Amino acid sequence: MIVGISNREEFICYTFEKNKLYYKILPQILKKINIVVPDFYEPSGKLTDATKITDSYSYYSNTKSKILEVIGEKRIMLFFFSIDKLKLNSLIDKIAEYKKPKKDY
């Protein structure tokens, strides 16, 4: 679930809720951008649980696109470089859900 978006000139950052579904979503994104999908499975055969990872980063790329993944204590951020922002927004809209912000009033 997406909890935030930061749109900068040099990149766009999507902030994801840290949950067990994250490693089901990320491969779909990488495939659509034509980046080789790494093995997200543990030696036991189970899909990696993002909730058990803290303070790490990974880098995914091909000749045209670059993605930096940062996993913190409560959130996961994906920084997309050199990717058409309109196409990226359309892709993310099809794959992930947006979390509605809570009203503070």
Backbone as a printed PyTorch tensor [residue, N CA C, xyz], in Angstrom:
tensor([[[  0.8360,  -1.1740,   0.0000],
         [  0.0000,   0.0000,   0.0000],
         [  0.8840,   1.2410,   0.0000]],

        [[  0.5900,   2.1800,  -0.8720],
         [  1.3640,   3.4140,  -0.9950],
         [  0.8340,   4.4300,   0.0080]],

        [[  1.7500,   5.0080,   0.7770],
         [  1.3550,   6.0020,   1.7740],
         [  1.8450,   7.4070,   1.4130]],

        [[  2.6920,   7.5250,   0.3840],
         [  3.1570,   8.8460,  -0.0110],
         [  3.9000,   8.8320,  -1.3320]],

        [[  3.9220,  10.0000,  -1.9740],
         [  4.6360,  10.1800,  -3.2370],
         [  5.3900,  11.4990,  -3.1630]],

        [[  6.6380,  11.4750,  -3.5990],
         [  7.4330,  12.6950,  -3.6750],
         [  7.9170,  12.8240,  -5.1130]],

        [[  7.4970,  13.8620,  -5.7820],
         [  7.8190,  14.0500,  -7.1990],
         [  8.8700,  15.1500,  -7.3370]],

        [[ 10.0820,  14.7600,  -7.6620],
         [ 11.1920,  15.6980,  -7.8430],
         [ 11.5880,  15.7220,  -9.3210]],

        [[ 12.3830,  16.6880,  -9.6720],
         [ 12.8150,  16.7880, -11.0660],
         [ 13.6710,  15.5960, -11.4730]],

        [[ 14.5720,  15.1650, -10.5980],
         [ 15.5000,  14.0950, -10.9680],
         [ 15.0080,  12.6840, -10.6230]],

        [[ 13.9590,  12.5740,  -9.8030],
         [ 13.4190,  11.2640,  -9.4570],
         [ 11.9910,  11.4170,  -8.9370]],

        [[ 11.3260,  10.2610,  -8.8240],
         [ 10.0260,  10.2080,  -8.1450],
         [ 10.1530,   9.1260,  -7.0830]],

        [[  9.6580,   9.4020,  -5.8870],
         [  9.7640,   8.4590,  -4.7800],
         [  8.3690,   8.0390,  -4.3350]],

        [[  8.1530,   6.7390,  -4.2850],
         [  6.9210,   6.1800,  -3.7320],
         [  7.2680,   5.5950,  -2.3670]],

        [[  6.4780,   5.9430,  -1.3610],
         [  6.6720,   5.3970,  -0.0210],
         [  5.5870,   4.3590,   0.2220]],

        [[  6.0280,   3.1610,   0.5300],
         [  5.1230,   2.0350,   0.7480],
         [  5.0190,   1.7070,   2.2300]],

        [[  3.8520,   1.2370,   2.6040],
         [  3.6570,   0.7020,   3.9390],
         [  4.4880,  -0.5790,   4.0260]],

        [[  5.1360,  -0.7660,   5.1250],
         [  5.9740,  -1.9560,   5.2920],
         [  5.0790,  -3.1180,   5.7160]],

        [[  4.8770,  -4.0680,   4.7900],
         [  4.0400,  -5.2270,   5.1060],
         [  4.5180,  -6.4530,   4.3290]],

        [[  3.8840,  -7.5760,   4.5910],
         [  4.3050,  -8.8410,   3.9850],
         [  4.0300,  -8.9160,   2.4890]],

        [[  3.1600,  -8.0810,   1.9700],
         [  2.8190,  -8.1120,   0.5480],
         [  3.8210,  -7.3830,  -0.3410]],

        [[  4.7260,  -6.6360,   0.2460],
         [  5.6400,  -5.8010,  -0.5320],
         [  6.4080,  -6.6040,  -1.5890]],

        [[  6.9430,  -7.7650,  -1.2120],
         [  7.7370,  -8.5410,  -2.1730],
         [  6.8810,  -9.3130,  -3.1820]],

        [[  5.5700,  -9.1400,  -3.1220],
         [  4.7010,  -9.6120,  -4.1980],
         [  4.4880,  -8.4840,  -5.2070]],

        [[  4.5460,  -7.2530,  -4.7350],
         [  4.3390,  -6.0770,  -5.5820],
         [  5.6060,  -5.6970,  -6.3330]],

        [[  6.7510,  -5.6910,  -5.6300],
         [  8.0040,  -5.2380,  -6.2490],
         [  8.3670,  -6.0020,  -7.5270]],

        [[  8.2750,  -7.3330,  -7.5780],
         [  8.6070,  -8.0280,  -8.8260],
         [  7.7370,  -7.5850, -10.0100]],

        [[  6.4750,  -7.2860,  -9.7490],
         [  5.5990,  -6.8160, -10.8240],
         [  6.1070,  -5.4830, -11.3890]],

        [[  6.5280,  -4.6070, -10.5050],
         [  7.0550,  -3.3030, -10.9360],
         [  8.3260,  -3.4910, -11.7530]],

        [[  9.2480,  -4.3100, -11.2400],
         [ 10.5160,  -4.5330, -11.9380],
         [ 10.3020,  -5.1460, -13.3180]],

        [[  9.4020,  -6.1260, -13.4220],
         [  9.1220,  -6.7590, -14.7180],
         [  8.6030,  -5.7470, -15.7300]],

        [[  7.6820,  -4.8900, -15.3120],
         [  7.0960,  -3.9000, -16.2230],
         [  8.1210,  -2.8820, -16.7020]],

        [[  9.1740,  -2.6590, -15.9260],
         [ 10.2100,  -1.6920, -16.3100],
         [ 11.3840,  -2.4130, -16.9870]],

        [[ 11.2360,  -3.7220, -17.1880],
         [ 12.2590,  -4.5510, -17.8400],
         [ 13.5610,  -4.6130, -17.0530]],

        [[ 13.4320,  -4.7430, -15.7390],
         [ 14.5860,  -4.9620, -14.8690],
         [ 14.5260,  -6.4100, -14.4020]],

        [[ 15.6630,  -7.0800, -14.4320],
         [ 15.7240,  -8.4760, -14.0080],
         [ 15.2870,  -8.5660, -12.5480]],

        [[ 14.3710,  -9.4780, -12.2820],
         [ 13.8300,  -9.6460, -10.9330],
         [ 14.7460, -10.5930, -10.1470]],

        [[ 15.3090, -10.0910,  -9.0380],
         [ 16.1410, -10.9740,  -8.2140],
         [ 15.2940, -11.9950,  -7.4590]],

        [[ 15.9450, -12.9330,  -6.8490],
         [ 15.2560, -13.9600,  -6.0690],
         [ 14.8870, -13.3800,  -4.7040]],

        [[ 13.6050, -13.2230,  -4.4520],
         [ 13.1300, -12.6840,  -3.1800],
         [ 12.6910, -13.7870,  -2.2210]],

        [[ 13.1750, -14.9960,  -2.4620],
         [ 12.8120, -16.1190,  -1.6120],
         [ 13.9620, -16.4820,  -0.6840]],

        [[ 13.6070, -16.8530,   0.5350],
         [ 14.5890, -17.2790,   1.5260],
         [ 15.0050, -18.7090,   1.2240]],

        [[ 16.1310, -19.1640,   1.7900],
         [ 16.5550, -20.5570,   1.5480],
         [ 15.4880, -21.5900,   1.9150]],

        [[ 14.6080, -21.2410,   2.8470],
         [ 13.5380, -22.1670,   3.2470],
         [ 12.4500, -22.2870,   2.1800]],

        [[ 12.4820, -21.3940,   1.1750],
         [ 11.4770, -21.4150,   0.1220],
         [ 10.3560, -20.4220,   0.3250]],

        [[ 10.3540, -19.7330,   1.4610],
         [  9.3240, -18.7360,   1.7360],
         [  9.7210, -17.3890,   1.1500]],

        [[  8.7160, -16.6330,   0.7270],
         [  8.9400, -15.2910,   0.2240],
         [  9.4580, -14.4150,   1.3580]],

        [[ 10.4650, -13.6020,   1.0740],
         [ 11.0390, -12.7220,   2.0840],
         [  9.9590, -11.8260,   2.6810]],

        [[ 10.0010, -11.6630,   3.9850],
         [  9.0440, -10.8410,   4.7130],
         [  9.6690,  -9.4700,   4.9560]],

        [[  9.1790,  -8.4510,   4.2810],
         [  9.7390,  -7.1030,   4.3910],
         [  9.6290,  -6.5450,   5.8000]],

        [[  8.6820,  -7.0300,   6.5870],
         [  8.5220,  -6.5130,   7.9490],
         [  9.6860,  -6.9150,   8.8500]],

        [[ 10.4740,  -7.8830,   8.4260],
         [ 11.6200,  -8.3410,   9.2180],
         [ 12.9300,  -7.6910,   8.7870]],

        [[ 12.8620,  -6.7730,   7.8260],
         [ 14.0600,  -6.0930,   7.3160],
         [ 14.0270,  -4.6420,   7.7720]],

        [[ 15.1480,  -4.1570,   8.2750],
         [ 15.2370,  -2.7590,   8.7060],
         [ 16.5990,  -2.2030,   8.3160]],

        [[ 16.6000,  -0.9500,   7.9340],
         [ 17.8260,  -0.2220,   7.5980],
         [ 18.6630,  -0.9340,   6.5400]],

        [[ 18.0580,  -1.1230,   5.3790],
         [ 18.7890,  -1.7130,   4.2590],
         [ 18.4430,  -0.9710,   2.9710]],

        [[ 19.2600,  -1.1650,   1.9770],
         [ 18.9450,  -0.6030,   0.6720],
         [ 19.3720,  -1.5750,  -0.4110]],

        [[ 18.6960,  -1.4840,  -1.5400],
         [ 19.0200,  -2.2910,  -2.7160],
         [ 18.9280,  -1.4050,  -3.9380]],

        [[ 19.6090,  -1.8220,  -4.9830],
         [ 19.6610,  -1.0460,  -6.2130],
         [ 19.3100,  -1.9730,  -7.3600]],

        [[ 18.3400,  -1.5690,  -8.1740],
         [ 17.9100,  -2.3470,  -9.3380],
         [ 18.0550,  -1.4550, -10.5680]],

        [[ 18.5580,  -2.0200, -11.6680],
         [ 18.7290,  -1.1710, -12.8470],
         [ 18.8030,  -1.9940, -14.1290]],

        [[ 18.6220,  -1.2670, -15.2300],
         [ 18.9110,  -1.7750, -16.5640],
         [ 19.5770,  -0.6140, -17.3020]],

        [[ 19.7050,  -0.6830, -18.5960],
         [ 20.4060,   0.3750, -19.3240],
         [ 19.6580,   1.7080, -19.3240]],

        [[ 18.3460,   1.6890, -19.0860],
         [ 17.5500,   2.9160, -19.1430],
         [ 17.0330,   3.3850, -17.7890]],

        [[ 16.8280,   2.4830, -16.8630],
         [ 16.1390,   2.8230, -15.6180],
         [ 16.9360,   2.4120, -14.3890]],

        [[ 16.7530,   3.1750, -13.3230],
         [ 17.4130,   2.8770, -12.0500],
         [ 16.3920,   3.0300, -10.9310]],

        [[ 16.4280,   2.0940,  -9.9820],
         [ 15.5470,   2.1460,  -8.8260],
         [ 16.3860,   1.9050,  -7.5730]],

        [[ 16.2410,   2.7860,  -6.6100],
         [ 16.8810,   2.6260,  -5.3170],
         [ 15.7850,   2.2910,  -4.3080]],

        [[ 15.9720,   1.2080,  -3.5810],
         [ 15.0100,   0.7750,  -2.5660],
         [ 15.6370,   0.9890,  -1.1930]],

        [[ 14.9340,   1.6990,  -0.3140],
         [ 15.3940,   1.9270,   1.0510],
         [ 14.3270,   1.3920,   1.9990]],

        [[ 14.7360,   0.4680,   2.8630],
         [ 13.8080,  -0.1150,   3.8310],
         [ 14.1830,   0.3930,   5.2090]],

        [[ 13.2520,   1.1210,   5.8150],
         [ 13.4620,   1.6490,   7.1490],
         [ 12.6830,   0.8590,   8.1780]],

        [[ 12.5140,   1.4580,   9.3450],
         [ 11.8230,   0.7770,  10.4290],
         [ 10.3330,   0.6060,  10.1540]],

        [[  9.7000,   1.6530,   9.5630],
         [  8.2440,   1.6110,   9.3690],
         [  7.7990,   1.7300,   7.9200]],

        [[  8.6700,   2.1590,   7.0250],
         [  8.2890,   2.4110,   5.6350],
         [  9.3520,   1.8730,   4.6730]],

        [[  8.9280,   1.7300,   3.4270],
         [  9.8300,   1.3620,   2.3340],
         [  9.7070,   2.4350,   1.2730]],

        [[ 10.8400,   2.9390,   0.8090],
         [ 10.8360,   3.9780,  -0.2150],
         [ 11.5000,   3.4470,  -1.4790]],

        [[ 10.8350,   3.6660,  -2.6070],
         [ 11.3950,   3.3290,  -3.9130],
         [ 11.6370,   4.6280,  -4.6690]],

        [[ 12.8910,   4.8920,  -5.0060],
         [ 13.2740,   6.0700,  -5.7690],
         [ 13.4780,   5.6350,  -7.2170]],

        [[ 12.7000,   6.1950,  -8.1180],
         [ 12.7670,   5.8540,  -9.5450],
         [ 13.4980,   6.9570, -10.2920]],

        [[ 14.5890,   6.5960, -10.9510],
         [ 15.3810,   7.5350, -11.7520],
         [ 15.2670,   7.1480, -13.2250]],

        [[ 15.2940,   8.1260, -14.0940],
         [ 15.3140,   7.9020, -15.5480],
         [ 14.1200,   7.0880, -16.0440]],

        [[ 12.9710,   7.3090, -15.4460],
         [ 11.7690,   6.5990, -15.8540],
         [ 10.6950,   7.6350, -16.1750]],

        [[ 10.0060,   7.4570, -17.2970],
         [  8.9360,   8.3640, -17.6720],
         [  7.8960,   8.4060, -16.5560]],

        [[  7.6930,   9.5770, -15.9840],
         [  6.8320,   9.7120, -14.8030],
         [  5.3720,   9.3770, -15.0870]],

        [[  4.8750,   9.7360, -16.2410],
         [  3.4830,   9.4060, -16.5660],
         [  3.2780,   7.9020, -16.6950]],

        [[  4.2120,   7.2330, -17.3610],
         [  4.1220,   5.7790, -17.4990],
         [  4.2660,   5.1060, -16.1430]],

        [[  5.1650,   5.6270, -15.3110],
         [  5.3720,   5.0630, -13.9910],
         [  4.1110,   5.2030, -13.1410]],

        [[  3.5060,   6.3740, -13.1450],
         [  2.2760,   6.5860, -12.3780],
         [  1.1810,   5.6300, -12.8280]],

        [[  1.0370,   5.4420, -14.1220],
         [  0.0360,   4.5300, -14.6580],
         [  0.3210,   3.0990, -14.2030]],

        [[  1.5750,   2.6960, -14.2520],
         [  1.9760,   1.3570, -13.8390],
         [  1.6890,   1.1330, -12.3540]],

        [[  2.1100,   2.0580, -11.5240],
         [  1.9210,   1.9190, -10.0810],
         [  0.4300,   1.8900,  -9.7380]],

        [[ -0.3650,   2.7050, -10.4300],
         [ -1.8120,   2.7250, -10.1870],
         [ -2.4430,   1.3500, -10.4130]],

        [[ -1.9060,   0.5830, -11.3680],
         [ -2.4590,  -0.7340, -11.6870],
         [ -2.0020,  -1.8090, -10.7000]],

        [[ -0.8280,  -1.6190, -10.0830],
         [ -0.2300,  -2.6600,  -9.2530],
         [ -0.4980,  -2.4710,  -7.7610]],

        [[ -0.4430,  -1.2340,  -7.2940],
         [ -0.5350,  -0.9830,  -5.8550],
         [ -1.7380,  -0.1130,  -5.5110]],

        [[ -2.1340,  -0.1780,  -4.2630],
         [ -3.2350,   0.6400,  -3.7600],
         [ -2.6710,   1.8240,  -2.9850]],

        [[ -3.4510,   2.8880,  -2.9290],
         [ -3.0740,   4.0630,  -2.1670],
         [ -3.8320,   4.0650,  -0.8400]],

        [[ -3.1240,   4.3760,   0.2110],
         [ -3.7580,   4.4690,   1.5240],
         [ -4.2990,   5.8750,   1.7020]],

        [[ -5.5610,   5.9780,   2.0680],
         [ -6.1570,   7.2910,   2.2760],
         [ -5.6330,   7.8810,   3.5820]],

        [[ -5.2220,   9.1400,   3.5540],
         [ -4.7170,   9.7620,   4.7920],
         [ -5.8430,   9.9600,   5.8020]],

        [[ -5.4590,   9.9010,   7.0680],
         [ -6.4410,  10.1600,   8.1250],
         [ -6.6830,  11.6480,   8.2230]],

        [[ -7.9140,  12.0130,   8.4950],
         [ -8.2570,  13.4270,   8.6720],
         [ -7.9060,  13.8240,  10.0990]],

        [[ -7.2320,  14.9590,  10.2270],
         [ -6.7920,  15.4310,  11.5310],
         [ -7.6880,  16.4860,  12.1170]],

        [[ -8.9350,  16.5530,  11.7290],
         [ -9.8300,  17.5760,  12.2780],
         [-11.0970,  16.9850,  12.8040]]])
